Amino acid sequence: MANILWTILSIPLITLPAATAGLFAFMSARARGIHCDLFGTFFGAMRRLWLKSMLLMIVNMLVGGLIALNISIFPHMNTSSDPLAFIARSVTVFVGLALLLVNMYAWHLLVLFDEVPLSHVLMSSFRLVVAHPWWSLGILITTSVPVLISLLLPRAIFLLGTISSCAFIITWGTWRIIRRHFPDDEPVTEG
């Protein structure tokens, strides 16, 4: 049901960030074993986090746009004999991977500590990725499984469960790290 709600609310792209925050808020509660009302949690998070989620999405679009621009330039470069082209490609892949890993923690921290500034959330997310790179990479790989499976099944499966499955895997996996670094009642801080 959360996946269908997210899908419907994401049709107007302007509501995509808030809908994503709502989905992560609900899945975060479920991953922590908290039973909550889907609509109250989902729409409550959308209302509280619409601005921060929009800013996070803008940051993602800017960094993702630079990555896409770099990738579009690579076919025009002579990568076989130019070591700088190889380095540029490697850096682009690394930044893209880092963006995905930081986003896993950022969306979860955003819904857990909604009173904390976005800059603190992003910095804390980056620190968690650096502190736990293998676990973070494992979560990212595990998250790709429902996506790959849904590509082999009818498209309705994507609408019915893929996004919420990915959000649940991310929140379940990142919660294992977040709870070690931040007690339940202690917000994320810069220090």
KEMAR-629695 format. One record per residue (C-alpha): z negated, y negated, x; residue number from 1; residue in one letter. Coordinates in Angstrom, 2 decimals. Last residue first. Example, Ala and Ser with C-alpha at 12.3 -4.5 7.8 and 13.67 -1.06 7.14 Angstrom:
2
+---------+---------+---------+-----+---------+
|       Z |       Y |       X | num | residuo |
+---------+---------+---------+-----+---------+
|   -7.14 |    1.06 |   13.67 |   2 |       s |
|   -7.80 |    4.50 |   12.30 |   1 |       a |
+---------+---------+---------+-----+---------+
END
This chain:
191
+---------+---------+---------+-----+---------+
|       Z |       Y |       X | num | residuo |
+---------+---------+---------+-----+---------+
|  -16.01 |  -17.74 |   30.57 | 191 |       g |
|  -13.40 |  -18.73 |   27.97 | 190 |       e |
|  -15.29 |  -17.31 |   25.04 | 189 |       t |
|  -14.57 |  -14.51 |   22.56 | 188 |       v |
|  -17.16 |  -14.40 |   19.83 | 187 |       p |
|  -20.42 |  -12.43 |   20.05 | 186 |       e |
|  -21.53 |  -10.79 |   16.81 | 185 |       d |
|  -19.80 |   -7.46 |   17.18 | 184 |       d |
|  -20.46 |   -7.20 |   20.93 | 183 |       p |
|  -17.47 |   -8.16 |   23.08 | 182 |       f |
|  -16.38 |   -6.21 |   26.16 | 181 |       h |
|  -17.05 |   -2.61 |   25.15 | 180 |       r |
|  -16.15 |   -3.28 |   21.50 | 179 |       r |
|  -12.80 |   -4.71 |   22.57 | 178 |       i |
|  -11.78 |   -1.61 |   24.54 | 177 |       i |
|  -12.14 |    1.06 |   21.85 | 176 |       r |
|  -11.07 |   -1.58 |   19.28 | 175 |       w |
|   -7.72 |   -1.82 |   21.09 | 174 |       t |
|   -6.86 |    1.77 |   20.28 | 173 |       g |
|   -7.86 |    1.75 |   16.62 | 172 |       w |
|   -6.34 |   -1.68 |   16.05 | 171 |       t |
|   -3.06 |   -0.73 |   17.71 | 170 |       i |
|   -2.83 |    2.66 |   15.99 | 169 |       i |
|   -3.62 |    1.06 |   12.62 | 168 |       f |
|   -1.04 |   -1.70 |   13.13 | 167 |       a |
|    1.60 |    0.90 |   14.05 | 166 |       c |
|    0.79 |    2.97 |   10.97 | 165 |       s |
|    0.87 |   -0.19 |    8.83 | 164 |       s |
|    4.33 |   -1.01 |   10.19 | 163 |       i |
|    5.69 |    2.50 |    9.67 | 162 |       t |
|    4.27 |    3.29 |    6.26 | 161 |       g |
|    6.18 |    2.69 |    3.07 | 160 |       l |
|    8.88 |    0.26 |    4.13 | 159 |       l |
|    9.79 |    2.28 |    7.21 | 158 |       f |
|    9.73 |    5.47 |    5.14 | 157 |       i |
|   12.18 |    3.84 |    2.72 | 156 |       a |
|   14.72 |    3.72 |    5.53 | 155 |       r |
|   15.21 |    7.49 |    5.35 | 154 |       p |
|   13.96 |    9.41 |    8.40 | 153 |       l |
|   15.15 |    9.52 |   12.01 | 152 |       l |
|   14.42 |    5.86 |   12.70 | 151 |       l |
|   11.01 |    6.34 |   11.08 | 150 |       s |
|   10.10 |    8.86 |   13.78 | 149 |       i |
|   10.92 |    6.38 |   16.54 | 148 |       l |
|    8.83 |    3.65 |   14.90 | 147 |       v |
|    5.94 |    6.03 |   14.25 | 146 |       p |
|    6.00 |    7.06 |   17.95 | 145 |       v |
|    6.25 |    3.51 |   19.39 | 144 |       s |
|    2.57 |    2.88 |   18.73 | 143 |       t |
|    1.65 |    5.78 |   21.00 | 142 |       t |
|    3.59 |    4.16 |   23.84 | 141 |       i |
|    1.87 |    0.81 |   23.27 | 140 |       l |
|   -1.55 |    2.44 |   23.03 | 139 |       i |
|   -0.92 |    4.33 |   26.27 | 138 |       g |
|    0.17 |    1.10 |   27.98 | 137 |       l |
|   -3.11 |   -0.51 |   26.93 | 136 |       s |
|   -5.12 |    2.48 |   28.19 | 135 |       w |
|   -3.24 |    2.32 |   31.49 | 134 |       w |
|   -3.63 |   -1.44 |   31.91 | 133 |       p |
|   -7.36 |   -1.70 |   31.11 | 132 |       h |
|   -8.77 |   -4.74 |   32.97 | 131 |       a |
|   -5.40 |   -6.51 |   33.16 | 130 |       v |
|   -4.73 |   -5.88 |   29.46 | 129 |       v |
|   -8.25 |   -7.01 |   28.55 | 128 |       l |
|   -7.86 |  -10.17 |   30.62 | 127 |       r |
|   -4.58 |  -11.04 |   28.90 | 126 |       f |
|   -6.16 |  -10.57 |   25.49 | 125 |       s |
|   -9.12 |  -12.75 |   26.49 | 124 |       s |
|   -6.74 |  -15.50 |   27.60 | 123 |       m |
|   -4.75 |  -15.23 |   24.37 | 122 |       l |
|   -7.86 |  -15.31 |   22.18 | 121 |       v |
|   -9.31 |  -18.21 |   24.15 | 120 |       h |
|   -6.08 |  -20.19 |   23.72 | 119 |       s |
|   -6.10 |  -19.36 |   19.99 | 118 |       l |
|   -9.41 |  -21.12 |   19.49 | 117 |       p |
|  -12.27 |  -18.91 |   18.19 | 116 |       v |
|  -13.29 |  -19.06 |   14.51 | 115 |       e |
|  -11.10 |  -16.07 |   13.60 | 114 |       d |
|  -12.95 |  -13.70 |   15.90 | 113 |       f |
|  -12.00 |  -10.26 |   14.59 | 112 |       l |
|   -8.68 |  -11.28 |   13.02 | 111 |       v |
|   -7.39 |  -13.08 |   16.12 | 110 |       l |
|   -8.89 |  -10.44 |   18.41 | 109 |       l |
|   -6.66 |   -7.81 |   16.77 | 108 |       h |
|   -3.54 |   -9.94 |   16.88 | 107 |       w |
|   -4.20 |  -10.91 |   20.50 | 106 |       a |
|   -5.04 |   -7.39 |   21.70 | 105 |       y |
|   -1.69 |   -5.88 |   20.80 | 104 |       m |
|    0.06 |   -9.14 |   21.62 | 103 |       n |
|   -1.10 |   -8.99 |   25.25 | 102 |       v |
|    0.57 |   -5.60 |   25.66 | 101 |       l |
|    3.87 |   -6.70 |   24.12 | 100 |       l |
|    4.02 |   -9.89 |   26.18 |  99 |       l |
|    3.11 |   -7.96 |   29.36 |  98 |       a |
|    6.02 |   -5.57 |   28.73 |  97 |       l |
|    8.41 |   -8.49 |   28.31 |  96 |       g |
|    7.02 |  -10.20 |   31.42 |  95 |       v |
|    7.46 |   -7.00 |   33.44 |  94 |       f |
|   11.02 |   -6.46 |   32.19 |  93 |       v |
|   11.91 |  -10.06 |   33.07 |  92 |       t |
|   10.29 |   -9.75 |   36.50 |  91 |       v |
|   12.27 |   -6.59 |   37.23 |  90 |       s |
|   15.55 |   -8.19 |   36.12 |  89 |       r |
|   14.90 |  -11.24 |   38.30 |  88 |       a |
|   14.00 |   -9.02 |   41.27 |  87 |       i |
|   17.23 |   -7.03 |   40.87 |  86 |       f |
|   19.24 |  -10.24 |   40.57 |  85 |       a |
|   17.55 |  -11.59 |   43.70 |  84 |       l |
|   18.52 |   -8.40 |   45.57 |  83 |       p |
|   22.22 |   -9.08 |   44.95 |  82 |       d |
|   24.50 |   -6.15 |   45.73 |  81 |       s |
|   24.55 |   -4.09 |   42.54 |  80 |       s |
|   23.21 |   -6.80 |   40.24 |  79 |       t |
|   26.29 |   -9.01 |   40.29 |  78 |       n |
|   25.29 |  -11.24 |   37.42 |  77 |       m |
|   27.15 |  -11.74 |   34.16 |  76 |       h |
|   25.52 |   -8.71 |   32.52 |  75 |       p |
|   22.10 |  -10.16 |   33.45 |  74 |       f |
|   22.50 |  -13.45 |   31.56 |  73 |       i |
|   21.78 |  -11.98 |   28.11 |  72 |       s |
|   18.59 |  -10.37 |   29.44 |  71 |       i |
|   17.40 |  -13.72 |   30.79 |  70 |       n |
|   18.03 |  -15.40 |   27.44 |  69 |       l |
|   16.22 |  -12.59 |   25.62 |  68 |       a |
|   13.20 |  -13.02 |   27.90 |  67 |       i |
|   13.23 |  -16.78 |   27.35 |  66 |       l |
|   13.45 |  -16.22 |   23.59 |  65 |       g |
|   10.56 |  -13.74 |   23.72 |  64 |       g |
|    8.42 |  -16.36 |   25.47 |  63 |       v |
|    9.29 |  -18.99 |   22.86 |  62 |       l |
|    9.19 |  -16.58 |   19.91 |  61 |       m |
|    5.86 |  -15.14 |   20.97 |  60 |       n |
|    4.34 |  -18.62 |   21.37 |  59 |       v |
|    5.69 |  -19.52 |   17.92 |  58 |       i |
|    4.21 |  -16.30 |   16.45 |  57 |       m |
|    0.82 |  -17.14 |   17.92 |  56 |       l |
|    1.04 |  -20.65 |   16.45 |  55 |       l |
|    1.91 |  -19.21 |   13.02 |  54 |       m |
|   -0.97 |  -16.74 |   13.28 |  53 |       s |
|   -3.32 |  -19.59 |   14.16 |  52 |       k |
|   -2.12 |  -21.66 |   11.20 |  51 |       l |
|   -2.14 |  -18.85 |    8.61 |  50 |       w |
|   -5.48 |  -17.44 |    9.74 |  49 |       l |
|   -7.91 |  -18.25 |    6.94 |  48 |       r |
|   -5.51 |  -17.86 |    3.99 |  47 |       r |
|   -3.74 |  -14.79 |    5.36 |  46 |       m |
|   -7.08 |  -13.25 |    6.31 |  45 |       a |
|   -8.37 |  -13.70 |    2.77 |  44 |       g |
|   -5.11 |  -12.37 |    1.36 |  43 |       f |
|   -5.37 |   -9.09 |    3.25 |  42 |       f |
|   -9.14 |   -8.64 |    2.98 |  41 |       t |
|   -9.30 |   -9.43 |   -0.73 |  40 |       g |
|   -6.14 |   -7.48 |   -1.53 |  39 |       f |
|   -7.08 |   -4.35 |    0.40 |  38 |       l |
|  -10.75 |   -4.26 |   -0.64 |  37 |       d |
|  -12.82 |   -2.90 |    2.19 |  36 |       c |
|  -14.00 |    0.36 |    3.69 |  35 |       h |
|  -15.23 |   -0.22 |    7.23 |  34 |       i |
|  -14.59 |    2.67 |    9.61 |  33 |       g |
|  -13.64 |    0.48 |   12.57 |  32 |       r |
|   -9.97 |    1.46 |   12.24 |  31 |       a |
|  -10.12 |    0.63 |    8.51 |  30 |       r |
|  -11.53 |   -2.84 |    9.16 |  29 |       a |
|   -8.90 |   -3.49 |   11.81 |  28 |       s |
|   -6.20 |   -2.20 |    9.47 |  27 |       m |
|   -7.16 |   -4.76 |    6.82 |  26 |       f |
|   -7.35 |   -7.68 |    9.25 |  25 |       a |
|   -4.18 |   -6.53 |   11.02 |  24 |       f |
|   -2.24 |   -6.50 |    7.75 |  23 |       l |
|   -3.52 |   -9.94 |    6.80 |  22 |       g |
|   -2.67 |  -11.35 |   10.23 |  21 |       a |
|    0.83 |   -9.87 |    9.89 |  20 |       t |
|    1.17 |  -11.46 |    6.45 |  19 |       a |
|    0.17 |  -14.81 |    7.97 |  18 |       a |
|    2.79 |  -14.47 |   10.71 |  17 |       p |
|    5.54 |  -13.30 |    8.30 |  16 |       l |
|    4.96 |  -16.05 |    5.71 |  15 |       t |
|    7.71 |  -18.34 |    7.05 |  14 |       i |
|   10.07 |  -15.37 |    7.19 |  13 |       l |
|   10.28 |  -15.19 |    3.39 |  12 |       p |
|   10.61 |  -11.41 |    3.20 |  11 |       i |
|    7.35 |  -10.94 |    5.08 |  10 |       s |
|    5.18 |  -10.98 |    1.94 |   9 |       l |
|    7.07 |   -8.05 |    0.46 |   8 |       i |
|    6.93 |   -5.99 |    3.64 |   7 |       t |
|    3.23 |   -6.74 |    4.27 |   6 |       w |
|    2.33 |   -5.69 |    0.72 |   5 |       l |
|    4.39 |   -2.52 |    1.07 |   4 |       i |
|    2.65 |   -1.72 |    4.36 |   3 |       n |
|   -0.79 |   -2.39 |    2.89 |   2 |       a |
|    0.00 |    0.00 |    0.00 |   1 |       m |
+---------+---------+---------+-----+---------+
END
